[in-house]
């Protein structure tokens, strides 16, 4: 058999590992670390005439200061709906509005809240590592099956498993780097 089967296994594994890392990146961006970021509002959904839309689909979100988010709805009639959605999302942020724009002041983090955020970040990172290792296991199972069926030689299978392991190590290292970045951001006063 040609290398096509192994290449497909490798490409699939890489795509799935990359997806796990991207999911972690998005989840970590949503963790409030005492600094204002439009990503804090990614999970907030607003009922807009029967459709559930994210805040960034209804307004311009700016960060004029490190601890302030300013949300400027394009449709001013949706200002109160956006405020309610932010409160309902339980982000620990209280919106204040003048009818034109909504301001969200991101409060200083307490030491206890910082520790809690670090624990959450560690849990998310571990979930991502487990996802990457599961992809490795699945890919290795397919490689072993190809070898068992005689589609690839034992040597080719061994090299493919080494390649999958190197890929796994690379993505686990990336997860560690993202976690370290988030920990530093949370520790920042």
Buried (B, 14 or more C-beta within 10 A) or exposed (E): EEEEBBEEBBEBBBEBBBBBBEBBBEBBBBBBBBBBBBBBBBEBBBEBEEEEBBBBEBBEBBBEEEBEBBBBBEEEEBBBBBBEBBEEBEBEBEBEBEEEBBBBEBEEBEEEBBEBBBEBBEEBBEBBBEBBBEBBEBBBEBBBBBBEEEBBEEEBBEBBBEBBEEBBEBBBEBBEEBBEEBBEBBEEE
